[in-house]
Amino acid sequence: MALLLVAWLVAVGLHELGHALAGRLQGFRLHWLTIGPLMWRRQPTGHLRFEWNRNLNTAGGLALSVPTDDVRLRERFRVFAAGGPLASLLWGALGVGLYTLLPAAAQGTVPAIALVLSGGISLLLFVVTIIPFHTGGFASDGMRLLNLSRRGPKQELEVSMLTASIRSMVGTRPRELNRSALEAAAALHVEHPLKCHLSHYLYLHYLDAGDPVAAGQQLAHYRQQLSQVPAALQASGWLESAFFSAAYEHDATAARPAQRLHPSRPTAARRSGAGSPRRRCRACPRAGASRPTRAASQPRSG
């Protein structure tokens, strides 16, 4: 069992490092790398620091790299998405190939078994991640590649969502997100599992920029689409709505029904102690960064 765990960590680690290396080649900066219980996060000083990962949602592996500019984002994101599956395919072929070349007596040794196990898991990871699919708000590498390889509204929306979600996850203030790009993507006449999150990012942008009227309009639009959001994230959406109704619209009656949906889980804004519009705007960066969706987030690479 211990050998299988080590082989799994090696396979997942090489997959995520493939994403990180591909991102580095495209001028992306690595901010977060998770491999099972192991995690490295970039600190405000600019250094990567090791931490133990206690979040089961990211235990399957995560590489979060941020583009330093907006030039040729579609092509660069495509290379980033391909890095993980390509690394898994190369290591899988190498590991299994080397094992078959070993003498029969050596194939039963612990290093040889670890080699073929990690190679086999890598090949399995390649197959699973290269298949295009959406599930629970998560997009596979194959789905990312498919969307980014096409030209059209879906591709534009995909790039806008990837850019906004990645930058939010690393702490970019909502008001510093590219509003025109988000609004252009939201106006596209196309169905997409991630499209509903554009309204959420626009809501955070306007609220952090000091425009509660426009923020309320975006929040109302987001509420209408909450059924498309993964169930685990719907409660935070309704609680955000409850907070906005109470703090900005001064309508406690409208706030109570939404808050009852999950009264035990306060929003990031309420946890920060924001009790007024002025204080809420200062809390916006934490609200925007602490609640990115997994798929929106997800630019997740796994």
VEXKOLFI-381138 format. One record per residue (C-alpha): residue number from 1; residue in one letter; x, y, z. Coordinates in steps of 0.5 Angstrom, whole numbers, plus 500, padded with zeros to 3 digits. Example, Ala and Ser with C-alpha at 12.3 -4.5 7.8 and 13.67 -1.06 7.14 Angstrom:
<rec i="1" aa="A" c1="525" c2="491" c3="516"/>
<rec i="2" aa="S" c1="527" c2="498" c3="514"/>
//
This chain:
<rec i="1" aa="M" c1="500" c2="500" c3="500"/>
<rec i="2" aa="A" c1="506" c2="505" c3="502"/>
<rec i="3" aa="L" c1="509" c2="503" c3="495"/>
<rec i="4" aa="L" c1="502" c2="505" c3="491"/>
<rec i="5" aa="L" c1="502" c2="511" c3="495"/>
<rec i="6" aa="V" c1="509" c2="513" c3="493"/>
<rec i="7" aa="A" c1="508" c2="511" c3="486"/>
<rec i="8" aa="W" c1="501" c2="516" c3="486"/>
<rec i="9" aa="L" c1="505" c2="522" c3="489"/>
<rec i="10" aa="V" c1="510" c2="521" c3="484"/>
<rec i="11" aa="A" c1="505" c2="521" c3="478"/>
<rec i="12" aa="V" c1="501" c2="526" c3="480"/>
<rec i="13" aa="G" c1="507" c2="531" c3="482"/>
<rec i="14" aa="L" c1="510" c2="530" c3="475"/>
<rec i="15" aa="H" c1="503" c2="531" c3="472"/>
<rec i="16" aa="E" c1="503" c2="538" c3="476"/>
<rec i="17" aa="L" c1="510" c2="540" c3="474"/>
<rec i="18" aa="G" c1="509" c2="539" c3="467"/>
<rec i="19" aa="H" c1="503" c2="544" c3="468"/>
<rec i="20" aa="A" c1="508" c2="549" c3="472"/>
<rec i="21" aa="L" c1="514" c2="548" c3="467"/>
<rec i="22" aa="A" c1="509" c2="549" c3="461"/>
<rec i="23" aa="G" c1="507" c2="555" c3="464"/>
<rec i="24" aa="R" c1="514" c2="558" c3="465"/>
<rec i="25" aa="L" c1="515" c2="557" c3="458"/>
<rec i="26" aa="Q" c1="509" c2="561" c3="457"/>
<rec i="27" aa="G" c1="512" c2="567" c3="461"/>
<rec i="28" aa="F" c1="507" c2="565" c3="467"/>
<rec i="29" aa="R" c1="509" c2="565" c3="474"/>
<rec i="30" aa="L" c1="507" c2="559" c3="479"/>
<rec i="31" aa="H" c1="503" c2="561" c3="485"/>
<rec i="32" aa="W" c1="501" c2="555" c3="488"/>
<rec i="33" aa="L" c1="503" c2="547" c3="487"/>
<rec i="34" aa="T" c1="499" c2="542" c3="491"/>
<rec i="35" aa="I" c1="501" c2="534" c3="490"/>
<rec i="36" aa="G" c1="497" c2="530" c3="495"/>
<rec i="37" aa="P" c1="498" c2="533" c3="502"/>
<rec i="38" aa="L" c1="504" c2="537" c3="500"/>
<rec i="39" aa="M" c1="503" c2="544" c3="498"/>
<rec i="40" aa="W" c1="508" c2="550" c3="496"/>
<rec i="41" aa="R" c1="505" c2="557" c3="496"/>
<rec i="42" aa="R" c1="508" c2="564" c3="493"/>
<rec i="43" aa="Q" c1="509" c2="569" c3="499"/>
<rec i="44" aa="P" c1="508" c2="576" c3="499"/>
<rec i="45" aa="T" c1="516" c2="576" c3="499"/>
<rec i="46" aa="G" c1="516" c2="572" c3="492"/>
<rec i="47" aa="H" c1="518" c2="566" c3="495"/>
<rec i="48" aa="L" c1="515" c2="559" c3="495"/>
<rec i="49" aa="R" c1="514" c2="556" c3="502"/>
<rec i="50" aa="F" c1="512" c2="549" c3="503"/>
<rec i="51" aa="E" c1="506" c2="548" c3="507"/>
<rec i="52" aa="W" c1="502" c2="541" c3="509"/>
<rec i="53" aa="N" c1="495" c2="541" c3="504"/>
<rec i="54" aa="R" c1="489" c2="540" c3="509"/>
<rec i="55" aa="N" c1="484" c2="541" c3="503"/>
<rec i="56" aa="L" c1="481" c2="535" c3="500"/>
<rec i="57" aa="N" c1="479" c2="538" c3="494"/>
<rec i="58" aa="T" c1="486" c2="540" c3="492"/>
<rec i="59" aa="A" c1="489" c2="533" c3="494"/>
<rec i="60" aa="G" c1="488" c2="531" c3="487"/>
<rec i="61" aa="G" c1="494" c2="536" c3="485"/>
<rec i="62" aa="L" c1="493" c2="543" c3="483"/>
<rec i="63" aa="A" c1="498" c2="547" c3="479"/>
<rec i="64" aa="L" c1="496" c2="555" c3="479"/>
<rec i="65" aa="S" c1="500" c2="559" c3="474"/>
<rec i="66" aa="V" c1="499" c2="566" c3="473"/>
<rec i="67" aa="P" c1="500" c2="570" c3="466"/>
<rec i="68" aa="T" c1="504" c2="576" c3="467"/>
<rec i="69" aa="D" c1="501" c2="580" c3="461"/>
<rec i="70" aa="D" c1="495" c2="579" c3="457"/>
<rec i="71" aa="V" c1="498" c2="578" c3="450"/>
<rec i="72" aa="R" c1="496" c2="571" c3="446"/>
<rec i="73" aa="L" c1="493" c2="568" c3="452"/>
<rec i="74" aa="R" c1="489" c2="563" c3="448"/>
<rec i="75" aa="E" c1="495" c2="560" c3="445"/>
<rec i="76" aa="R" c1="499" c2="560" c3="452"/>
<rec i="77" aa="F" c1="493" c2="557" c3="456"/>
<rec i="78" aa="R" c1="493" c2="552" c3="451"/>
<rec i="79" aa="V" c1="500" c2="550" c3="452"/>
<rec i="80" aa="F" c1="499" c2="550" c3="460"/>
<rec i="81" aa="A" c1="493" c2="546" c3="459"/>
<rec i="82" aa="A" c1="497" c2="541" c3="455"/>
<rec i="83" aa="G" c1="503" c2="541" c3="459"/>
<rec i="84" aa="G" c1="500" c2="536" c3="465"/>
<rec i="85" aa="P" c1="498" c2="530" c3="460"/>
<rec i="86" aa="L" c1="504" c2="531" c3="456"/>
<rec i="87" aa="A" c1="508" c2="530" c3="462"/>
<rec i="88" aa="S" c1="504" c2="524" c3="464"/>
<rec i="89" aa="L" c1="504" c2="521" c3="457"/>
<rec i="90" aa="L" c1="512" c2="521" c3="457"/>
<rec i="91" aa="W" c1="513" c2="519" c3="464"/>
<rec i="92" aa="G" c1="508" c2="513" c3="463"/>
<rec i="93" aa="A" c1="511" c2="511" c3="457"/>
<rec i="94" aa="L" c1="518" c2="511" c3="460"/>
<rec i="95" aa="G" c1="517" c2="508" c3="466"/>
<rec i="96" aa="V" c1="513" c2="502" c3="463"/>
<rec i="97" aa="G" c1="518" c2="502" c3="458"/>
<rec i="98" aa="L" c1="524" c2="501" c3="462"/>
<rec i="99" aa="Y" c1="521" c2="496" c3="467"/>
<rec i="100" aa="T" c1="520" c2="491" c3="461"/>
<rec i="101" aa="L" c1="527" c2="492" c3="459"/>
<rec i="102" aa="L" c1="529" c2="490" c3="466"/>
<rec i="103" aa="P" c1="532" c2="483" c3="467"/>
<rec i="104" aa="A" c1="526" c2="478" c3="470"/>
<rec i="105" aa="A" c1="530" c2="478" c3="476"/>
<rec i="106" aa="A" c1="530" c2="485" c3="477"/>
<rec i="107" aa="Q" c1="523" c2="486" c3="476"/>
<rec i="108" aa="G" c1="521" c2="484" c3="482"/>
<rec i="109" aa="T" c1="525" c2="489" c3="486"/>
<rec i="110" aa="V" c1="522" c2="495" c3="490"/>
<rec i="111" aa="P" c1="525" c2="500" c3="485"/>
<rec i="112" aa="A" c1="522" c2="496" c3="479"/>
<rec i="113" aa="I" c1="515" c2="495" c3="482"/>
<rec i="114" aa="A" c1="515" c2="503" c3="484"/>
<rec i="115" aa="L" c1="517" c2="505" c3="477"/>
<rec i="116" aa="V" c1="512" c2="501" c3="473"/>
<rec i="117" aa="L" c1="507" c2="503" c3="478"/>
<rec i="118" aa="S" c1="508" c2="510" c3="477"/>
<rec i="119" aa="G" c1="508" c2="509" c3="470"/>
<rec i="120" aa="G" c1="502" c2="506" c3="470"/>
<rec i="121" aa="I" c1="498" c2="511" c3="474"/>
<rec i="122" aa="S" c1="501" c2="516" c3="469"/>
<rec i="123" aa="L" c1="498" c2="513" c3="463"/>
<rec i="124" aa="L" c1="492" c2="513" c3="467"/>
<rec i="125" aa="L" c1="492" c2="520" c3="469"/>
<rec i="126" aa="F" c1="494" c2="522" c3="461"/>
<rec i="127" aa="V" c1="487" c2="518" c3="459"/>
<rec i="128" aa="V" c1="483" c2="521" c3="464"/>
<rec i="129" aa="T" c1="485" c2="528" c3="464"/>
<rec i="130" aa="I" c1="486" c2="528" c3="456"/>
<rec i="131" aa="I" c1="478" c2="526" c3="455"/>
<rec i="132" aa="P" c1="474" c2="533" c3="455"/>
<rec i="133" aa="F" c1="469" c2="533" c3="460"/>
<rec i="134" aa="H" c1="466" c2="538" c3="465"/>
<rec i="135" aa="T" c1="463" c2="535" c3="472"/>
<rec i="136" aa="G" c1="462" c2="539" c3="478"/>
<rec i="137" aa="G" c1="464" c2="545" c3="476"/>
<rec i="138" aa="F" c1="471" c2="542" c3="474"/>
<rec i="139" aa="A" c1="474" c2="542" c3="467"/>
<rec i="140" aa="S" c1="479" c2="537" c3="465"/>
<rec i="141" aa="D" c1="485" c2="539" c3="461"/>
<rec i="142" aa="G" c1="482" c2="536" c3="455"/>
<rec i="143" aa="M" c1="476" c2="540" c3="455"/>
<rec i="144" aa="R" c1="480" c2="546" c3="456"/>
<rec i="145" aa="L" c1="485" c2="544" c3="450"/>
<rec i="146" aa="L" c1="478" c2="543" c3="446"/>
<rec i="147" aa="N" c1="475" c2="550" c3="448"/>
<rec i="148" aa="L" c1="482" c2="553" c3="447"/>
<rec i="149" aa="S" c1="483" c2="550" c3="440"/>
<rec i="150" aa="R" c1="477" c2="553" c3="437"/>
<rec i="151" aa="R" c1="475" c2="560" c3="435"/>
<rec i="152" aa="G" c1="469" c2="563" c3="437"/>
<rec i="153" aa="P" c1="465" c2="565" c3="443"/>
<rec i="154" aa="K" c1="466" c2="559" c3="447"/>
<rec i="155" aa="Q" c1="474" c2="560" c3="446"/>
<rec i="156" aa="E" c1="473" c2="568" c3="448"/>
<rec i="157" aa="L" c1="469" c2="566" c3="454"/>
<rec i="158" aa="E" c1="474" c2="561" c3="456"/>
<rec i="159" aa="V" c1="480" c2="565" c3="456"/>
<rec i="160" aa="S" c1="476" c2="571" c3="460"/>
<rec i="161" aa="M" c1="474" c2="566" c3="465"/>
<rec i="162" aa="L" c1="481" c2="563" c3="466"/>
<rec i="163" aa="T" c1="484" c2="570" c3="467"/>
<rec i="164" aa="A" c1="479" c2="573" c3="472"/>
<rec i="165" aa="S" c1="479" c2="566" c3="476"/>
<rec i="166" aa="I" c1="487" c2="565" c3="476"/>
<rec i="167" aa="R" c1="488" c2="572" c3="478"/>
<rec i="168" aa="S" c1="483" c2="572" c3="483"/>
<rec i="169" aa="M" c1="485" c2="566" c3="487"/>
<rec i="170" aa="V" c1="492" c2="569" c3="487"/>
<rec i="171" aa="G" c1="489" c2="576" c3="491"/>
<rec i="172" aa="T" c1="488" c2="581" c3="485"/>
<rec i="173" aa="R" c1="483" c2="586" c3="488"/>
<rec i="174" aa="P" c1="476" c2="585" c3="484"/>
<rec i="175" aa="R" c1="477" c2="592" c3="482"/>
<rec i="176" aa="E" c1="483" c2="591" c3="478"/>
<rec i="177" aa="L" c1="480" c2="585" c3="474"/>
<rec i="178" aa="N" c1="479" c2="587" c3="466"/>
<rec i="179" aa="R" c1="472" c2="589" c3="467"/>
<rec i="180" aa="S" c1="471" c2="590" c3="459"/>
<rec i="181" aa="A" c1="473" c2="583" c3="458"/>
<rec i="182" aa="L" c1="469" c2="580" c3="463"/>
<rec i="183" aa="E" c1="463" c2="584" c3="460"/>
<rec i="184" aa="A" c1="464" c2="582" c3="453"/>
<rec i="185" aa="A" c1="465" c2="575" c3="455"/>
<rec i="186" aa="A" c1="458" c2="576" c3="459"/>
<rec i="187" aa="A" c1="455" c2="579" c3="453"/>
<rec i="188" aa="L" c1="456" c2="573" c3="448"/>
<rec i="189" aa="H" c1="450" c2="569" c3="446"/>
<rec i="190" aa="V" c1="453" c2="562" c3="448"/>
<rec i="191" aa="E" c1="452" c2="557" c3="453"/>
<rec i="192" aa="H" c1="457" c2="555" c3="458"/>
<rec i="193" aa="P" c1="458" c2="552" c3="465"/>
<rec i="194" aa="L" c1="462" c2="557" c3="467"/>
<rec i="195" aa="K" c1="458" c2="563" c3="464"/>
<rec i="196" aa="C" c1="454" c2="564" c3="470"/>
<rec i="197" aa="H" c1="461" c2="566" c3="474"/>
<rec i="198" aa="L" c1="462" c2="572" c3="470"/>
<rec i="199" aa="S" c1="456" c2="576" c3="473"/>
<rec i="200" aa="H" c1="460" c2="574" c3="480"/>
<rec i="201" aa="Y" c1="466" c2="577" c3="478"/>
<rec i="202" aa="L" c1="463" c2="583" c3="475"/>
<rec i="203" aa="Y" c1="459" c2="584" c3="482"/>
<rec i="204" aa="L" c1="466" c2="584" c3="486"/>
<rec i="205" aa="H" c1="469" c2="588" c3="481"/>
<rec i="206" aa="Y" c1="463" c2="594" c3="482"/>
<rec i="207" aa="L" c1="463" c2="593" c3="489"/>
<rec i="208" aa="D" c1="470" c2="594" c3="490"/>
<rec i="209" aa="A" c1="470" c2="600" c3="485"/>
<rec i="210" aa="G" c1="465" c2="603" c3="490"/>
<rec i="211" aa="D" c1="459" c2="602" c3="485"/>
<rec i="212" aa="P" c1="454" c2="598" c3="489"/>
<rec i="213" aa="V" c1="448" c2="600" c3="484"/>
<rec i="214" aa="A" c1="452" c2="596" c3="478"/>
<rec i="215" aa="A" c1="454" c2="591" c3="483"/>
<rec i="216" aa="G" c1="447" c2="590" c3="485"/>
<rec i="217" aa="Q" c1="445" c2="589" c3="478"/>
<rec i="218" aa="Q" c1="450" c2="584" c3="477"/>
<rec i="219" aa="L" c1="448" c2="580" c3="483"/>
<rec i="220" aa="A" c1="441" c2="580" c3="481"/>
<rec i="221" aa="H" c1="443" c2="577" c3="475"/>
<rec i="222" aa="Y" c1="448" c2="572" c3="478"/>
<rec i="223" aa="R" c1="442" c2="570" c3="483"/>
<rec i="224" aa="Q" c1="438" c2="568" c3="477"/>
<rec i="225" aa="Q" c1="443" c2="563" c3="475"/>
<rec i="226" aa="L" c1="445" c2="560" c3="481"/>
<rec i="227" aa="S" c1="442" c2="553" c3="480"/>
<rec i="228" aa="Q" c1="448" c2="552" c3="475"/>
<rec i="229" aa="V" c1="453" c2="553" c3="480"/>
<rec i="230" aa="P" c1="455" c2="547" c3="484"/>
<rec i="231" aa="A" c1="451" c2="545" c3="490"/>
<rec i="232" aa="A" c1="457" c2="546" c3="494"/>
<rec i="233" aa="L" c1="458" c2="553" c3="492"/>
<rec i="234" aa="Q" c1="450" c2="555" c3="492"/>
<rec i="235" aa="A" c1="450" c2="557" c3="499"/>
<rec i="236" aa="S" c1="455" c2="562" c3="499"/>
<rec i="237" aa="G" c1="452" c2="565" c3="493"/>
<rec i="238" aa="W" c1="445" c2="566" c3="497"/>
<rec i="239" aa="L" c1="449" c2="569" c3="503"/>
<rec i="240" aa="E" c1="453" c2="574" c3="499"/>
<rec i="241" aa="S" c1="446" c2="576" c3="497"/>
<rec i="242" aa="A" c1="443" c2="576" c3="504"/>
<rec i="243" aa="F" c1="449" c2="581" c3="506"/>
<rec i="244" aa="F" c1="448" c2="585" c3="500"/>
<rec i="245" aa="S" c1="441" c2="586" c3="501"/>
<rec i="246" aa="A" c1="442" c2="588" c3="509"/>
<rec i="247" aa="A" c1="449" c2="592" c3="508"/>
<rec i="248" aa="Y" c1="447" c2="596" c3="502"/>
<rec i="249" aa="E" c1="440" c2="596" c3="500"/>
<rec i="250" aa="H" c1="438" c2="596" c3="508"/>
<rec i="251" aa="D" c1="433" c2="591" c3="507"/>
<rec i="252" aa="A" c1="433" c2="586" c3="512"/>
<rec i="253" aa="T" c1="426" c2="583" c3="510"/>
<rec i="254" aa="A" c1="430" c2="581" c3="503"/>
<rec i="255" aa="A" c1="436" c2="578" c3="507"/>
<rec i="256" aa="R" c1="433" c2="573" c3="511"/>
<rec i="257" aa="P" c1="430" c2="568" c3="506"/>
<rec i="258" aa="A" c1="437" c2="568" c3="503"/>
<rec i="259" aa="Q" c1="441" c2="567" c3="510"/>
<rec i="260" aa="R" c1="436" c2="561" c3="512"/>
<rec i="261" aa="L" c1="439" c2="557" c3="506"/>
<rec i="262" aa="H" c1="445" c2="556" c3="510"/>
<rec i="263" aa="P" c1="445" c2="560" c3="516"/>
<rec i="264" aa="S" c1="452" c2="557" c3="519"/>
<rec i="265" aa="R" c1="456" c2="559" c3="514"/>
<rec i="266" aa="P" c1="458" c2="566" c3="513"/>
<rec i="267" aa="T" c1="460" c2="570" c3="507"/>
<rec i="268" aa="A" c1="467" c2="572" c3="507"/>
<rec i="269" aa="A" c1="465" c2="579" c3="508"/>
<rec i="270" aa="R" c1="461" c2="578" c3="514"/>
<rec i="271" aa="R" c1="467" c2="574" c3="517"/>
<rec i="272" aa="S" c1="472" c2="580" c3="516"/>
<rec i="273" aa="G" c1="467" c2="584" c3="520"/>
<rec i="274" aa="A" c1="465" c2="589" c3="514"/>
<rec i="275" aa="G" c1="459" c2="592" c3="517"/>
<rec i="276" aa="S" c1="458" c2="598" c3="512"/>
<rec i="277" aa="P" c1="459" c2="599" c3="505"/>
<rec i="278" aa="R" c1="466" c2="603" c3="506"/>
<rec i="279" aa="R" c1="469" c2="597" c3="510"/>
<rec i="280" aa="R" c1="466" c2="592" c3="505"/>
<rec i="281" aa="C" c1="470" c2="595" c3="500"/>
<rec i="282" aa="R" c1="476" c2="594" c3="504"/>
<rec i="283" aa="A" c1="474" c2="587" c3="505"/>
<rec i="284" aa="C" c1="473" c2="586" c3="497"/>
<rec i="285" aa="P" c1="480" c2="583" c3="496"/>
<rec i="286" aa="R" c1="479" c2="577" c3="501"/>
<rec i="287" aa="A" c1="472" c2="576" c3="499"/>
<rec i="288" aa="G" c1="474" c2="575" c3="492"/>
<rec i="289" aa="A" c1="480" c2="571" c3="493"/>
<rec i="290" aa="S" c1="477" c2="567" c3="498"/>
<rec i="291" aa="R" c1="471" c2="564" c3="494"/>
<rec i="292" aa="P" c1="473" c2="563" c3="487"/>
<rec i="293" aa="T" c1="470" c2="557" c3="484"/>
<rec i="294" aa="R" c1="473" c2="551" c3="483"/>
<rec i="295" aa="A" c1="472" c2="551" c3="476"/>
<rec i="296" aa="A" c1="473" c2="558" c3="475"/>
<rec i="297" aa="S" c1="478" c2="557" c3="479"/>
<rec i="298" aa="Q" c1="479" c2="552" c3="477"/>
<rec i="299" aa="P" c1="483" c2="554" c3="472"/>
<rec i="300" aa="R" c1="485" c2="548" c3="476"/>
<rec i="301" aa="S" c1="490" c2="543" c3="472"/>
<rec i="302" aa="G" c1="489" c2="536" c3="474"/>
//
